[in-house]
Amino acid sequence: MMRHLLKAALLAGASLAAAPAAAEPDTLREALASAYRTNPTLLGARAQQRAVDEGVPIARAEGLPSVNGDAQYVEFLKQSSTNFTAPERVVSTGVDLGVPIYSGGAVRNSVRAARRRVEAGQNDLRATEASIFTQVVAAYMDVIRDQAVVGLTGSNVRVLEVNLRATGDRFEIGDLTRTDVAQSRSRLALASGDFRSAQANLIASRERYIQVVGKPPVDLQPPPPLPNLPGSVEGAEAIALADNPDLLAARERSKAAGYDIDVAGAGRLPRVSIFTAGDYSNFLGTLGGNIGAGVDQVSTTAQAGVRATIPIFQGGRPAAQERRAQAEAAATYETEIAVERDVIAQVRSAWSSWQAASEIIATNQTAVNAAMLSLEGVRAENTVGNRTILDILDAEQELLRAQVQLVTARRNAYVAGFSLLAAMGKAEAEDLGLDAGPLYDPEINYRRVKGKIWDWAMDPDPRPQATRTVDTPAQDASIPPE
């Protein structure tokens, strides 16, 4: 039975089972690929980024020509008694063309700011992707850990049940006391409670897995080694400062805020545009009343010119807008430093957790081996009267605790290592080499829309892309047979 317990601890990455009828991913790579394709948070972030992309053509449109047409039909219900040529009705149309020539740099800087925000949004999308992947890794390892703990605590319950029966038999023949029986029964009751708690934890972990991956976990395999882990905390910091998506996004927003100051300042500068217009009017034979058929019933006009708008006084509005833009830029600069602090703290914390958990694995493995030998020795000594039943119970409890700590340390080391990669900006689909089909490239959509100037260049109406989990079966705490 002890060999069975030790085997359960050493196979902490053993497969898991939930609903056997569902066909689900069984490797970490497949779980990450499933989340990459179907996670609603990630898909929503991609859609939000496509909305940010439209900021560039919207800003650019302010500097492009505009054409407007109008048409109207008018019935003159009452005319002046002294106006003998007034028409009874008129149909008129007109076309106006305006071409901005100079806007004080507002359009140019608005486009630059919008482009910076596109780059910031692309980095936000990277950060969302890394965050989702970190959640997937944590959920995957939680299921593996909790399934192993259920196996260990369940085996411990069975061992204690055997101990209680053996203790009761020995009590019946007078070899042990009622106290020994009570101690065995107490340990069994506590172990049963631990087993039930472990089952509840496993169910919660499986449901969390479904939430982030979109599918129930089935036969989860041990995860692959993590790629590109740094050799030192200093190296990890250097990579993070250069490639952490949150920090890069904050830097781009700071640059965009600088352009916003110039846009606000342009409000006090002149604006110049050229314009042309044409109008056509048809009085439908009603012009002039009864003055004769020779009167021309059609009128056409055309005009062109240059318009300059020179602000003289606007009640302090341009200055207030510029001061507001300066204050907002100052806030983004401070935010950038705050994000940088956060990134450094994340890297150092994840590095420390990863190193500590890795070392704890070795010490816990030693503890498991020692506890195994100790339990065998205590049982042997009990047969010759040198150890009590309580000593056996304590040794069994120590072995179980060491085994659970070993399983937990393995989970913690892997999750901490992946969190370190995420803080470094190295935990995205491209870094992990996911086999999820063509990877989503937000730059493709930006290039698609940045030059569009046609007012009717619309996309199809959106439809939900994420998978729903309402039809997945409620999870249980069953574990597959070995």
Buried (B, 14 or more C-beta within 10 A) or exposed (E): EBEEBBEBBBBBBBBBBBBEEEEBBBBBBBBBBBBBBBBBBBBBBBEBBBEBBBBBBEBBBBBEEEEEEEEEEEEBEEEEEEEEEBBBBBBBEBBBBBBBEBBBBBBBBBBBBBBBBBBBBBBBBBBBBBBBBBBBBBBBBBBBBBBBBBBBBBBBBBBBBEBBEBBBEBBEEEEBBEEBBEBBBEBBEBBBEBBBEBBEBBBBBBBBBBBBBBBBBBBBBBBEEBEEBBEEBEBBBBBBBEBBBBBBBBBBBBBBBBBBBBBBBBBBBEBBBBBBBBBBBBBBEBBBBEEEEEEEBEEEEEEEEEEEEEEEEEEEEBBEBBEEBBEBBEEBBEBBEEBBEBBBEBBBBBBEBBBBBBEBBEEBBEBBEEBBEBBBBBBEBBEEEEBBBEBBBBBBBBBBBBBBBBBBBBBBBBBBBBBBBBBBBBBBBEBBEBEBEEEBEBEEBBEEBBEBEEEEEEEEEEEEEBBEBEEBEEBEBBBBEE
